Every structure is written in structure tokens, then in C-alpha cells.
Amino acid sequence: MRRRAKTCPVCELGVRVVDYKDERTMSRFTTERGKILPARLSGMCARHQRQLSTAIKRARHLALLPFIKGHGR
């Protein structure tokens, strides 16, 4: 039995470039601890996975996203 191939959620929306200012989209592809989900779990294509990881790293550097969620409590 083969699994059905996942389709990229970013390609389905018709988004060409993943923007670092879109916190809602980036938080959707991070775990509850703040780690980036791998492409095999998120179902993203290679191009958008690379764009997403770059955007998340930029947003972390600009303090739009936390490096570790729940740290310091």
C-alpha cells in the first residue's frame, strides 16, 4: 500500500515567495517548541521548504518569532 503524495500547501495557495513578515504562515510550520517542521511532515516542496526556513530564520533574527517557545518561564 502506497501513501498518496502530499501536495505543497504553499503551492496550493498560489504563493510564489514565502515572506518573513507573515507570522501566521510561519507559525503553522513550526512545532510547539519553535522548531521548523521537516518537509516530509509538512508536505512542502523543496523550493518552498528552503524559502520557509530562510524566512523563519530572518523572522527570528528580527524578533518576530521566538527562537524557543516557552523559554524563560
PQR file of N, CA, C, O and H, with PARSE charges and radii, in Angstrom:
ATOM      1  N   MET A   1       0.848  -1.176   0.000 -0.4000 1.5000
ATOM      2  CA  MET A   1       0.000   0.000   0.000 -0.0000 2.0000
ATOM      3  C   MET A   1       0.896   1.241   0.000  0.5500 1.7000
ATOM      4  O   MET A   1       1.790   1.389   0.833 -0.5500 1.4000
ATOM      5  N   ARG A   2       0.631   2.106  -0.939 -0.4000 1.5000
ATOM      6  CA  ARG A   2       1.399   3.346  -1.028 -0.0000 2.0000
ATOM      7  C   ARG A   2       0.554   4.504  -0.532  0.5500 1.7000
ATOM      8  O   ARG A   2      -0.658   4.551  -0.740 -0.5500 1.4000
ATOM      9  H   ARG A   2      -0.096   1.987  -1.616  0.4000 1.0000
ATOM     10  N   ARG A   3       1.216   5.423   0.118 -0.4000 1.5000
ATOM     11  CA  ARG A   3       0.529   6.624   0.579 -0.0000 2.0000
ATOM     12  C   ARG A   3       0.368   7.589  -0.586  0.5500 1.7000
ATOM     13  O   ARG A   3       1.170   7.610  -1.520 -0.5500 1.4000
ATOM     14  H   ARG A   3       2.201   5.385   0.287  0.4000 1.0000
ATOM     15  N   ARG A   4      -0.670   8.370  -0.505 -0.4000 1.5000
ATOM     16  CA  ARG A   4      -0.892   9.387  -1.517 -0.0000 2.0000
ATOM     17  C   ARG A   4       0.117  10.514  -1.290  0.5500 1.7000
ATOM     18  O   ARG A   4       0.365  10.915  -0.153 -0.5500 1.4000
ATOM     19  H   ARG A   4      -1.321   8.353   0.253  0.4000 1.0000
ATOM     20  N   ALA A   5       0.686  11.009  -2.362 -0.4000 1.5000
ATOM     21  CA  ALA A   5       1.701  12.060  -2.237 -0.0000 2.0000
ATOM     22  C   ALA A   5       1.055  13.342  -1.714  0.5500 1.7000
ATOM     23  O   ALA A   5      -0.008  13.753  -2.180 -0.5500 1.4000
ATOM     24  H   ALA A   5       0.485  10.683  -3.286  0.4000 1.0000
ATOM     25  N   LYS A   6       1.715  13.964  -0.741 -0.4000 1.5000
ATOM     26  CA  LYS A   6       1.211  15.220  -0.207 -0.0000 2.0000
ATOM     27  C   LYS A   6       1.476  16.336  -1.206  0.5500 1.7000
ATOM     28  O   LYS A   6       2.494  16.343  -1.898 -0.5500 1.4000
ATOM     29  H   LYS A   6       2.579  13.630  -0.363  0.4000 1.0000
ATOM     30  N   THR A   7       0.558  17.264  -1.266 -0.4000 1.5000
ATOM     31  CA  THR A   7       0.773  18.425  -2.117 -0.0000 2.0000
ATOM     32  C   THR A   7       1.229  19.584  -1.252  0.5500 1.7000
ATOM     33  O   THR A   7       0.850  19.700  -0.087 -0.5500 1.4000
ATOM     34  H   THR A   7      -0.269  17.258  -0.704  0.4000 1.0000
ATOM     35  N   CYS A   8       2.038  20.429  -1.837 -0.4000 1.5000
ATOM     36  CA  CYS A   8       2.605  21.560  -1.102 -0.0000 2.0000
ATOM     37  C   CYS A   8       1.496  22.559  -0.757  0.5500 1.7000
ATOM     38  O   CYS A   8       0.814  23.046  -1.659 -0.5500 1.4000
ATOM     39  H   CYS A   8       2.346  20.335  -2.783  0.4000 1.0000
ATOM     40  N   PRO A   9       1.301  22.874   0.529 -0.5600 1.5000
ATOM     41  CA  PRO A   9       0.240  23.816   0.902  0.2800 2.0000
ATOM     42  C   PRO A   9       0.504  25.232   0.400  0.5500 1.7000
ATOM     43  O   PRO A   9      -0.441  25.993   0.193 -0.5500 1.4000
ATOM     44  N   VAL A  10       1.757  25.595   0.202 -0.4000 1.5000
ATOM     45  CA  VAL A  10       2.077  26.933  -0.300 -0.0000 2.0000
ATOM     46  C   VAL A  10       1.800  27.006  -1.800  0.5500 1.7000
ATOM     47  O   VAL A  10       1.316  28.027  -2.288 -0.5500 1.4000
ATOM     48  H   VAL A  10       2.524  24.976   0.371  0.4000 1.0000
ATOM     49  N   CYS A  11       2.101  25.940  -2.531 -0.4000 1.5000
ATOM     50  CA  CYS A  11       1.800  25.896  -3.963 -0.0000 2.0000
ATOM     51  C   CYS A  11       0.288  25.937  -4.204  0.5500 1.7000
ATOM     52  O   CYS A  11      -0.169  26.554  -5.166 -0.5500 1.4000
ATOM     53  H   CYS A  11       2.495  25.111  -2.134  0.4000 1.0000
ATOM     54  N   GLU A  12      -0.484  25.286  -3.339 -0.4000 1.5000
ATOM     55  CA  GLU A  12      -1.934  25.279  -3.483 -0.0000 2.0000
ATOM     56  C   GLU A  12      -2.524  26.674  -3.317  0.5500 1.7000
ATOM     57  O   GLU A  12      -3.510  27.017  -3.969 -0.5500 1.4000
ATOM     58  H   GLU A  12      -0.113  24.784  -2.557  0.4000 1.0000
ATOM     59  N   LEU A  13      -1.914  27.485  -2.435 -0.4000 1.5000
ATOM     60  CA  LEU A  13      -2.396  28.851  -2.225 -0.0000 2.0000
ATOM     61  C   LEU A  13      -1.968  29.787  -3.346  0.5500 1.7000
ATOM     62  O   LEU A  13      -2.503  30.889  -3.469 -0.5500 1.4000
ATOM     63  H   LEU A  13      -1.113  27.207  -1.905  0.4000 1.0000
ATOM     64  N   GLY A  14      -1.017  29.366  -4.158 -0.4000 1.5000
ATOM     65  CA  GLY A  14      -0.551  30.195  -5.259 -0.0000 2.0000
ATOM     66  C   GLY A  14       0.462  31.240  -4.844  0.5500 1.7000
ATOM     67  O   GLY A  14       0.657  32.233  -5.545 -0.5500 1.4000
ATOM     68  H   GLY A  14      -0.583  28.471  -4.058  0.4000 1.0000
ATOM     69  N   VAL A  15       1.112  31.024  -3.704 -0.4000 1.5000
ATOM     70  CA  VAL A  15       2.112  31.961  -3.211 -0.0000 2.0000
ATOM     71  C   VAL A  15       3.444  31.650  -3.885  0.5500 1.7000
ATOM     72  O   VAL A  15       3.887  30.501  -3.889 -0.5500 1.4000
ATOM     73  H   VAL A  15       0.954  30.218  -3.135  0.4000 1.0000
ATOM     74  N   ARG A  16       4.083  32.671  -4.455 -0.4000 1.5000
ATOM     75  CA  ARG A  16       5.366  32.456  -5.113 -0.0000 2.0000
ATOM     76  C   ARG A  16       6.527  32.509  -4.130  0.5500 1.7000
ATOM     77  O   ARG A  16       7.440  31.686  -4.199 -0.5500 1.4000
ATOM     78  H   ARG A  16       3.723  33.604  -4.452  0.4000 1.0000
ATOM     79  N   VAL A  17       6.496  33.479  -3.212 -0.4000 1.5000
ATOM     80  CA  VAL A  17       7.594  33.680  -2.280 -0.0000 2.0000
ATOM     81  C   VAL A  17       7.044  33.695  -0.857  0.5500 1.7000
ATOM     82  O   VAL A  17       6.054  34.373  -0.581 -0.5500 1.4000
ATOM     83  H   VAL A  17       5.754  34.147  -3.156  0.4000 1.0000
ATOM     84  N   VAL A  18       7.677  32.954   0.040 -0.4000 1.5000
ATOM     85  CA  VAL A  18       7.300  32.947   1.451 -0.0000 2.0000
ATOM     86  C   VAL A  18       7.949  34.160   2.105  0.5500 1.7000
ATOM     87  O   VAL A  18       9.168  34.319   2.053 -0.5500 1.4000
ATOM     88  H   VAL A  18       8.481  32.403  -0.185  0.4000 1.0000
ATOM     89  N   ASP A  19       7.132  35.019   2.723 -0.4000 1.5000
ATOM     90  CA  ASP A  19       7.621  36.266   3.286 -0.0000 2.0000
ATOM     91  C   ASP A  19       7.891  36.102   4.771  0.5500 1.7000
ATOM     92  O   ASP A  19       7.140  35.423   5.471 -0.5500 1.4000
ATOM     93  H   ASP A  19       6.141  34.890   2.765  0.4000 1.0000
ATOM     94  N   TYR A  20       8.961  36.721   5.256 -0.4000 1.5000
ATOM     95  CA  TYR A  20       9.329  36.601   6.663 -0.0000 2.0000
ATOM     96  C   TYR A  20       8.403  37.400   7.571  0.5500 1.7000
ATOM     97  O   TYR A  20       8.411  37.191   8.784 -0.5500 1.4000
ATOM     98  H   TYR A  20       9.571  37.273   4.687  0.4000 1.0000
ATOM     99  N   LYS A  21       7.610  38.305   7.016 -0.4000 1.5000
ATOM    100  CA  LYS A  21       6.712  39.134   7.820 -0.0000 2.0000
ATOM    101  C   LYS A  21       5.366  38.454   8.089  0.5500 1.7000
ATOM    102  O   LYS A  21       4.578  38.941   8.900 -0.5500 1.4000
ATOM    103  H   LYS A  21       7.604  38.474   6.030  0.4000 1.0000
ATOM    104  N   ASP A  22       5.105  37.347   7.421 -0.4000 1.5000
ATOM    105  CA  ASP A  22       3.839  36.627   7.582 -0.0000 2.0000
ATOM    106  C   ASP A  22       3.979  35.618   8.724  0.5500 1.7000
ATOM    107  O   ASP A  22       4.320  34.455   8.504 -0.5500 1.4000
ATOM    108  H   ASP A  22       5.746  36.952   6.763  0.4000 1.0000
ATOM    109  N   GLU A  23       3.712  36.082   9.937 -0.4000 1.5000
ATOM    110  CA  GLU A  23       3.910  35.250  11.127 -0.0000 2.0000
ATOM    111  C   GLU A  23       2.939  34.072  11.186  0.5500 1.7000
ATOM    112  O   GLU A  23       3.296  32.996  11.666 -0.5500 1.4000
ATOM    113  H   GLU A  23       3.435  37.026  10.115  0.4000 1.0000
ATOM    114  N   ARG A  24       1.738  34.267  10.710 -0.4000 1.5000
ATOM    115  CA  ARG A  24       0.727  33.211  10.773 -0.0000 2.0000
ATOM    116  C   ARG A  24       1.150  31.992   9.948  0.5500 1.7000
ATOM    117  O   ARG A  24       1.017  30.853  10.397 -0.5500 1.4000
ATOM    118  H   ARG A  24       1.447  35.141  10.320  0.4000 1.0000
ATOM    119  N   THR A  25       1.652  32.239   8.755 -0.4000 1.5000
ATOM    120  CA  THR A  25       2.092  31.134   7.900 -0.0000 2.0000
ATOM    121  C   THR A  25       3.300  30.425   8.491  0.5500 1.7000
ATOM    122  O   THR A  25       3.371  29.196   8.494 -0.5500 1.4000
ATOM    123  H   THR A  25       1.760  33.164   8.390  0.4000 1.0000
ATOM    124  N   MET A  26       4.244  31.205   8.988 -0.4000 1.5000
ATOM    125  CA  MET A  26       5.457  30.595   9.535 -0.0000 2.0000
ATOM    126  C   MET A  26       5.183  29.830  10.821  0.5500 1.7000
ATOM    127  O   MET A  26       5.798  28.789  11.052 -0.5500 1.4000
ATOM    128  H   MET A  26       4.187  32.203   8.986  0.4000 1.0000
ATOM    129  N   SER A  27       4.286  30.313  11.658 -0.4000 1.5000
ATOM    130  CA  SER A  27       3.989  29.594  12.895 -0.0000 2.0000
ATOM    131  C   SER A  27       3.247  28.294  12.618  0.5500 1.7000
ATOM    132  O   SER A  27       3.266  27.379  13.441 -0.5500 1.4000
ATOM    133  H   SER A  27       3.787  31.159  11.470  0.4000 1.0000
ATOM    134  N   ARG A  28       2.599  28.209  11.473 -0.4000 1.5000
ATOM    135  CA  ARG A  28       1.911  26.973  11.083 -0.0000 2.0000
ATOM    136  C   ARG A  28       2.903  25.843  10.807  0.5500 1.7000
ATOM    137  O   ARG A  28       2.575  24.668  10.977 -0.5500 1.4000
ATOM    138  H   ARG A  28       2.583  28.952  10.804  0.4000 1.0000
ATOM    139  N   PHE A  29       4.106  26.197  10.385 -0.4000 1.5000
ATOM    140  CA  PHE A  29       5.113  25.203  10.024 -0.0000 2.0000
ATOM    141  C   PHE A  29       6.217  25.100  11.063  0.5500 1.7000
ATOM    142  O   PHE A  29       7.332  24.688  10.742 -0.5500 1.4000
ATOM    143  H   PHE A  29       4.373  27.151  10.247  0.4000 1.0000
ATOM    144  N   THR A  30       5.923  25.468  12.295 -0.4000 1.5000
ATOM    145  CA  THR A  30       6.861  25.267  13.398 -0.0000 2.0000
ATOM    146  C   THR A  30       6.179  24.412  14.459  0.5500 1.7000
ATOM    147  O   THR A  30       4.951  24.383  14.549 -0.5500 1.4000
ATOM    148  H   THR A  30       5.018  25.802  12.555  0.4000 1.0000
ATOM    149  N   THR A  31       6.983  23.718  15.261 -0.4000 1.5000
ATOM    150  CA  THR A  31       6.439  22.895  16.327 -0.0000 2.0000
ATOM    151  C   THR A  31       6.066  23.780  17.513  0.5500 1.7000
ATOM    152  O   THR A  31       6.294  24.990  17.490 -0.5500 1.4000
ATOM    153  H   THR A  31       7.980  23.743  15.188  0.4000 1.0000
ATOM    154  N   GLU A  32       5.497  23.176  18.535 -0.4000 1.5000
ATOM    155  CA  GLU A  32       5.126  23.948  19.730 -0.0000 2.0000
ATOM    156  C   GLU A  32       6.345  24.450  20.485  0.5500 1.7000
ATOM    157  O   GLU A  32       6.232  25.362  21.304 -0.5500 1.4000
ATOM    158  H   GLU A  32       5.312  22.193  18.553  0.4000 1.0000
ATOM    159  N   ARG A  33       7.509  23.867  20.221 -0.4000 1.5000
ATOM    160  CA  ARG A  33       8.749  24.325  20.851 -0.0000 2.0000
ATOM    161  C   ARG A  33       9.503  25.321  19.988  0.5500 1.7000
ATOM    162  O   ARG A  33      10.515  25.867  20.427 -0.5500 1.4000
ATOM    163  H   ARG A  33       7.600  23.126  19.556  0.4000 1.0000
ATOM    164  N   GLY A  34       9.034  25.571  18.765 -0.4000 1.5000
ATOM    165  CA  GLY A  34       9.661  26.565  17.906 -0.0000 2.0000
ATOM    166  C   GLY A  34      10.565  26.007  16.826  0.5500 1.7000
ATOM    167  O   GLY A  34      11.230  26.774  16.129 -0.5500 1.4000
ATOM    168  H   GLY A  34       8.212  25.126  18.408  0.4000 1.0000
ATOM    169  N   LYS A  35      10.607  24.692  16.667 -0.4000 1.5000
ATOM    170  CA  LYS A  35      11.462  24.089  15.645 -0.0000 2.0000
ATOM    171  C   LYS A  35      10.740  24.084  14.296  0.5500 1.7000
ATOM    172  O   LYS A  35       9.511  24.050  14.236 -0.5500 1.4000
ATOM    173  H   LYS A  35      10.067  24.069  17.233  0.4000 1.0000
ATOM    174  N   ILE A  36      11.519  24.119  13.222 -0.4000 1.5000
ATOM    175  CA  ILE A  36      10.965  24.098  11.873 -0.0000 2.0000
ATOM    176  C   ILE A  36      10.578  22.664  11.526  0.5500 1.7000
ATOM    177  O   ILE A  36      11.373  21.742  11.709 -0.5500 1.4000
ATOM    178  H   ILE A  36      12.518  24.147  13.270  0.4000 1.0000
ATOM    179  N   LEU A  37       9.363  22.475  11.029 -0.4000 1.5000
ATOM    180  CA  LEU A  37       8.920  21.143  10.626 -0.0000 2.0000
ATOM    181  C   LEU A  37       9.661  20.699   9.371  0.5500 1.7000
ATOM    182  O   LEU A  37       9.883  21.512   8.474 -0.5500 1.4000
ATOM    183  H   LEU A  37       8.717  23.224  10.880  0.4000 1.0000
ATOM    184  N   PRO A  38      10.048  19.432   9.287 -0.5600 1.5000
ATOM    185  CA  PRO A  38      10.689  18.948   8.066  0.2800 2.0000
ATOM    186  C   PRO A  38       9.668  18.818   6.931  0.5500 1.7000
ATOM    187  O   PRO A  38       8.462  18.750   7.168 -0.5500 1.4000
ATOM    188  N   ALA A  39      10.171  18.787   5.710 -0.4000 1.5000
ATOM    189  CA  ALA A  39       9.302  18.732   4.533 -0.0000 2.0000
ATOM    190  C   ALA A  39       8.487  17.445   4.489  0.5500 1.7000
ATOM    191  O   ALA A  39       7.373  17.442   3.965 -0.5500 1.4000
ATOM    192  H   ALA A  39      11.150  18.843   5.517  0.4000 1.0000
ATOM    193  N   ARG A  40       9.015  16.365   5.022 -0.4000 1.5000
ATOM    194  CA  ARG A  40       8.257  15.107   4.978 -0.0000 2.0000
ATOM    195  C   ARG A  40       7.027  15.154   5.872  0.5500 1.7000
ATOM    196  O   ARG A  40       6.063  14.428   5.628 -0.5500 1.4000
ATOM    197  H   ARG A  40       9.920  16.367   5.448  0.4000 1.0000
ATOM    198  N   LEU A  41       7.039  15.994   6.902 -0.4000 1.5000
ATOM    199  CA  LEU A  41       5.861  16.142   7.762 -0.0000 2.0000
ATOM    200  C   LEU A  41       4.935  17.253   7.289  0.5500 1.7000
ATOM    201  O   LEU A  41       3.714  17.123   7.367 -0.5500 1.4000
ATOM    202  H   LEU A  41       7.821  16.584   7.100  0.4000 1.0000
ATOM    203  N   SER A  42       5.512  18.342   6.800 -0.4000 1.5000
ATOM    204  CA  SER A  42       4.683  19.467   6.375 -0.0000 2.0000
ATOM    205  C   SER A  42       4.131  19.272   4.966  0.5500 1.7000
ATOM    206  O   SER A  42       3.102  19.856   4.624 -0.5500 1.4000
ATOM    207  H   SER A  42       6.504  18.448   6.736  0.4000 1.0000
ATOM    208  N   GLY A  43       4.798  18.462   4.143 -0.4000 1.5000
ATOM    209  CA  GLY A  43       4.333  18.205   2.787 -0.0000 2.0000
ATOM    210  C   GLY A  43       4.744  19.280   1.800  0.5500 1.7000
ATOM    211  O   GLY A  43       4.185  19.359   0.706 -0.5500 1.4000
ATOM    212  H   GLY A  43       5.634  17.988   4.421  0.4000 1.0000
ATOM    213  N   MET A  44       5.704  20.102   2.163 -0.4000 1.5000
ATOM    214  CA  MET A  44       6.126  21.185   1.281 -0.0000 2.0000
ATOM    215  C   MET A  44       7.108  20.689   0.227  0.5500 1.7000
ATOM    216  O   MET A  44       7.840  19.724   0.445 -0.5500 1.4000
ATOM    217  H   MET A  44       6.158  20.037   3.052  0.4000 1.0000
ATOM    218  N   CYS A  45       7.112  21.369  -0.923 -0.4000 1.5000
ATOM    219  CA  CYS A  45       8.087  21.053  -1.958 -0.0000 2.0000
ATOM    220  C   CYS A  45       9.433  21.631  -1.537  0.5500 1.7000
ATOM    221  O   CYS A  45       9.504  22.445  -0.616 -0.5500 1.4000
ATOM    222  H   CYS A  45       6.517  22.153  -1.100  0.4000 1.0000
ATOM    223  N   ALA A  46      10.488  21.212  -2.208 -0.4000 1.5000
ATOM    224  CA  ALA A  46      11.840  21.602  -1.818 -0.0000 2.0000
ATOM    225  C   ALA A  46      12.045  23.115  -1.920  0.5500 1.7000
ATOM    226  O   ALA A  46      12.675  23.711  -1.047 -0.5500 1.4000
ATOM    227  H   ALA A  46      10.430  20.551  -2.956  0.4000 1.0000
ATOM    228  N   ARG A  47      11.527  23.732  -2.961 -0.4000 1.5000
ATOM    229  CA  ARG A  47      11.697  25.170  -3.144 -0.0000 2.0000
ATOM    230  C   ARG A  47      11.075  25.958  -1.997  0.5500 1.7000
ATOM    231  O   ARG A  47      11.709  26.850  -1.434 -0.5500 1.4000
ATOM    232  H   ARG A  47      11.015  23.248  -3.671  0.4000 1.0000
ATOM    233  N   HIS A  48       9.842  25.628  -1.655 -0.4000 1.5000
ATOM    234  CA  HIS A  48       9.165  26.362  -0.590 -0.0000 2.0000
ATOM    235  C   HIS A  48       9.702  26.014   0.793  0.5500 1.7000
ATOM    236  O   HIS A  48       9.649  26.845   1.700 -0.5500 1.4000
ATOM    237  H   HIS A  48       9.326  24.903  -2.112  0.4000 1.0000
ATOM    238  N   GLN A  49      10.211  24.812   0.967 -0.4000 1.5000
ATOM    239  CA  GLN A  49      10.822  24.454   2.243 -0.0000 2.0000
ATOM    240  C   GLN A  49      12.070  25.295   2.490  0.5500 1.7000
ATOM    241  O   GLN A  49      12.303  25.751   3.609 -0.5500 1.4000
ATOM    242  H   GLN A  49      10.253  24.137   0.230  0.4000 1.0000
ATOM    243  N   ARG A  50      12.868  25.499   1.453 -0.4000 1.5000
ATOM    244  CA  ARG A  50      14.056  26.348   1.574 -0.0000 2.0000
ATOM    245  C   ARG A  50      13.664  27.790   1.856  0.5500 1.7000
ATOM    246  O   ARG A  50      14.275  28.446   2.701 -0.5500 1.4000
ATOM    247  H   ARG A  50      12.679  25.129   0.543  0.4000 1.0000
ATOM    248  N   GLN A  51      12.647  28.292   1.153 -0.4000 1.5000
ATOM    249  CA  GLN A  51      12.175  29.663   1.381 -0.0000 2.0000
ATOM    250  C   GLN A  51      11.627  29.816   2.791  0.5500 1.7000
ATOM    251  O   GLN A  51      11.863  30.832   3.445 -0.5500 1.4000
ATOM    252  H   GLN A  51      12.151  27.760   0.467  0.4000 1.0000
ATOM    253  N   LEU A  52      10.900  28.815   3.260 -0.4000 1.5000
ATOM    254  CA  LEU A  52      10.323  28.866   4.597 -0.0000 2.0000
ATOM    255  C   LEU A  52      11.402  28.895   5.670  0.5500 1.7000
ATOM    256  O   LEU A  52      11.315  29.683   6.612 -0.5500 1.4000
ATOM    257  H   LEU A  52      10.708  27.989   2.728  0.4000 1.0000
ATOM    258  N   SER A  53      12.417  28.045   5.541 -0.4000 1.5000
ATOM    259  CA  SER A  53      13.460  28.016   6.560 -0.0000 2.0000
ATOM    260  C   SER A  53      14.236  29.334   6.588  0.5500 1.7000
ATOM    261  O   SER A  53      14.599  29.811   7.663 -0.5500 1.4000
ATOM    262  H   SER A  53      12.487  27.405   4.776  0.4000 1.0000
ATOM    263  N   THR A  54      14.493  29.922   5.430 -0.4000 1.5000
ATOM    264  CA  THR A  54      15.167  31.220   5.378 -0.0000 2.0000
ATOM    265  C   THR A  54      14.302  32.300   6.004  0.5500 1.7000
ATOM    266  O   THR A  54      14.800  33.143   6.750 -0.5500 1.4000
ATOM    267  H   THR A  54      14.198  29.534   4.556  0.4000 1.0000
ATOM    268  N   ALA A  55      12.998  32.279   5.702 -0.4000 1.5000
ATOM    269  CA  ALA A  55      12.082  33.285   6.244 -0.0000 2.0000
ATOM    270  C   ALA A  55      11.955  33.160   7.759  0.5500 1.7000
ATOM    271  O   ALA A  55      11.912  34.175   8.455 -0.5500 1.4000
ATOM    272  H   ALA A  55      12.593  31.593   5.097  0.4000 1.0000
ATOM    273  N   ILE A  56      11.894  31.940   8.280 -0.4000 1.5000
ATOM    274  CA  ILE A  56      11.793  31.739   9.727 -0.0000 2.0000
ATOM    275  C   ILE A  56      13.066  32.224  10.418  0.5500 1.7000
ATOM    276  O   ILE A  56      12.997  32.850  11.475 -0.5500 1.4000
ATOM    277  H   ILE A  56      11.929  31.116   7.714  0.4000 1.0000
ATOM    278  N   LYS A  57      14.212  31.942   9.835 -0.4000 1.5000
ATOM    279  CA  LYS A  57      15.472  32.394  10.423 -0.0000 2.0000
ATOM    280  C   LYS A  57      15.580  33.909  10.417  0.5500 1.7000
ATOM    281  O   LYS A  57      16.094  34.498  11.368 -0.5500 1.4000
ATOM    282  H   LYS A  57      14.269  31.433   8.976  0.4000 1.0000
ATOM    283  N   ARG A  58      15.096  34.549   9.351 -0.4000 1.5000
ATOM    284  CA  ARG A  58      15.093  36.018   9.315 -0.0000 2.0000
ATOM    285  C   ARG A  58      14.147  36.589  10.354  0.5500 1.7000
ATOM    286  O   ARG A  58      14.474  37.564  11.031 -0.5500 1.4000
ATOM    287  H   ARG A  58      14.678  34.070   8.578  0.4000 1.0000
ATOM    288  N   ALA A  59      12.972  35.981  10.482 -0.4000 1.5000
ATOM    289  CA  ALA A  59      11.990  36.470  11.453 -0.0000 2.0000
ATOM    290  C   ALA A  59      12.498  36.286  12.881  0.5500 1.7000
ATOM    291  O   ALA A  59      12.225  37.121  13.742 -0.5500 1.4000
ATOM    292  H   ALA A  59      12.707  35.189   9.932  0.4000 1.0000
ATOM    293  N   ARG A  60      13.221  35.220  13.139 -0.4000 1.5000
ATOM    294  CA  ARG A  60      13.808  35.012  14.464 -0.0000 2.0000
ATOM    295  C   ARG A  60      14.864  36.073  14.761  0.5500 1.7000
ATOM    296  O   ARG A  60      14.943  36.596  15.872 -0.5500 1.4000
ATOM    297  H   ARG A  60      13.443  34.542  12.439  0.4000 1.0000
ATOM    298  N   HIS A  61      15.664  36.376  13.759 -0.4000 1.5000
ATOM    299  CA  HIS A  61      16.732  37.361  13.946 -0.0000 2.0000
ATOM    300  C   HIS A  61      16.152  38.759  14.210  0.5500 1.7000
ATOM    301  O   HIS A  61      16.737  39.540  14.961 -0.5500 1.4000
ATOM    302  H   HIS A  61      15.600  35.951  12.856  0.4000 1.0000
ATOM    303  N   LEU A  62      15.018  39.068  13.601 -0.4000 1.5000
ATOM    304  CA  LEU A  62      14.365  40.366  13.788 -0.0000 2.0000
ATOM    305  C   LEU A  62      13.377  40.364  14.950  0.5500 1.7000
ATOM    306  O   LEU A  62      12.654  41.339  15.153 -0.5500 1.4000
ATOM    307  H   LEU A  62      14.544  38.433  12.991  0.4000 1.0000
ATOM    308  N   ALA A  63      13.342  39.274  15.713 -0.4000 1.5000
ATOM    309  CA  ALA A  63      12.493  39.114  16.898 -0.0000 2.0000
ATOM    310  C   ALA A  63      11.006  39.121  16.559  0.5500 1.7000
ATOM    311  O   ALA A  63      10.188  39.526  17.384 -0.5500 1.4000
ATOM    312  H   ALA A  63      13.929  38.481  15.549  0.4000 1.0000
ATOM    313  N   LEU A  64      10.647  38.677  15.353 -0.4000 1.5000
ATOM    314  CA  LEU A  64       9.235  38.500  15.011 -0.0000 2.0000
ATOM    315  C   LEU A  64       8.736  37.141  15.485  0.5500 1.7000
ATOM    316  O   LEU A  64       7.557  36.982  15.803 -0.5500 1.4000
ATOM    317  H   LEU A  64      11.311  38.348  14.682  0.4000 1.0000
ATOM    318  N   LEU A  65       9.637  36.161  15.531 -0.4000 1.5000
ATOM    319  CA  LEU A  65       9.335  34.822  16.047 -0.0000 2.0000
ATOM    320  C   LEU A  65      10.359  34.493  17.135  0.5500 1.7000
ATOM    321  O   LEU A  65      11.509  34.924  17.047 -0.5500 1.4000
ATOM    322  H   LEU A  65      10.594  36.290  15.272  0.4000 1.0000
ATOM    323  N   PRO A  66       9.961  33.743  18.148 -0.5600 1.5000
ATOM    324  CA  PRO A  66      10.927  33.358  19.179  0.2800 2.0000
ATOM    325  C   PRO A  66      11.811  32.206  18.688  0.5500 1.7000
ATOM    326  O   PRO A  66      11.394  31.393  17.863 -0.5500 1.4000
ATOM    327  N   PHE A  67      13.023  32.158  19.205 -0.4000 1.5000
ATOM    328  CA  PHE A  67      13.907  31.027  18.896 -0.0000 2.0000
ATOM    329  C   PHE A  67      13.374  29.768  19.579  0.5500 1.7000
ATOM    330  O   PHE A  67      13.327  28.699  18.970 -0.5500 1.4000
ATOM    331  H   PHE A  67      13.362  32.819  19.874  0.4000 1.0000
ATOM    332  N   ILE A  68      12.969  29.897  20.855 -0.4000 1.5000
ATOM    333  CA  ILE A  68      12.426  28.778  21.623 -0.0000 2.0000
ATOM    334  C   ILE A  68      11.150  29.262  22.290  0.5500 1.7000
ATOM    335  O   ILE A  68      11.178  30.219  23.063 -0.5500 1.4000
ATOM    336  H   ILE A  68      13.007  30.765  21.350  0.4000 1.0000
ATOM    337  N   LYS A  69      10.040  28.612  22.000 -0.4000 1.5000
ATOM    338  CA  LYS A  69       8.770  29.000  22.631 -0.0000 2.0000
ATOM    339  C   LYS A  69       8.723  28.473  24.049  0.5500 1.7000
ATOM    340  O   LYS A  69       9.112  27.334  24.305 -0.5500 1.4000
ATOM    341  H   LYS A  69      10.017  27.834  21.371  0.4000 1.0000
ATOM    342  N   GLY A  70       8.253  29.290  24.968 -0.4000 1.5000
ATOM    343  CA  GLY A  70       8.110  28.870  26.347 -0.0000 2.0000
ATOM    344  C   GLY A  70       9.396  28.917  27.129  0.5500 1.7000
ATOM    345  O   GLY A  70       9.446  28.402  28.246 -0.5500 1.4000
ATOM    346  H   GLY A  70       7.938  30.216  24.760  0.4000 1.0000
ATOM    347  N   HIS A  71      10.449  29.517  26.585 -0.4000 1.5000
ATOM    348  CA  HIS A  71      11.741  29.585  27.280 -0.0000 2.0000
ATOM    349  C   HIS A  71      11.728  30.744  28.267  0.5500 1.7000
ATOM    350  O   HIS A  71      11.231  31.824  27.949 -0.5500 1.4000
ATOM    351  H   HIS A  71      10.409  29.935  25.678  0.4000 1.0000
ATOM    352  N   GLY A  72      12.258  30.534  29.436 -0.4000 1.5000
ATOM    353  CA  GLY A  72      12.372  31.593  30.426 -0.0000 2.0000
ATOM    354  C   GLY A  72      11.247  31.608  31.433  0.5500 1.7000
ATOM    355  O   GLY A  72      11.094  32.581  32.173 -0.5500 1.4000
ATOM    356  H   GLY A  72      12.662  29.656  29.695  0.4000 1.0000
ATOM    357  N   ARG A  73      10.466  30.566  31.478 -0.4000 1.5000
ATOM    358  CA  ARG A  73       9.366  30.513  32.445 -0.0000 2.0000
ATOM    359  C   ARG A  73       9.752  29.718  33.636  0.5500 1.7000
ATOM    360  O   ARG A  73       8.952  29.562  34.560 -0.5500 1.4000
ATOM    361  H   ARG A  73      10.590  29.776  30.877  0.4000 1.0000
TER
END
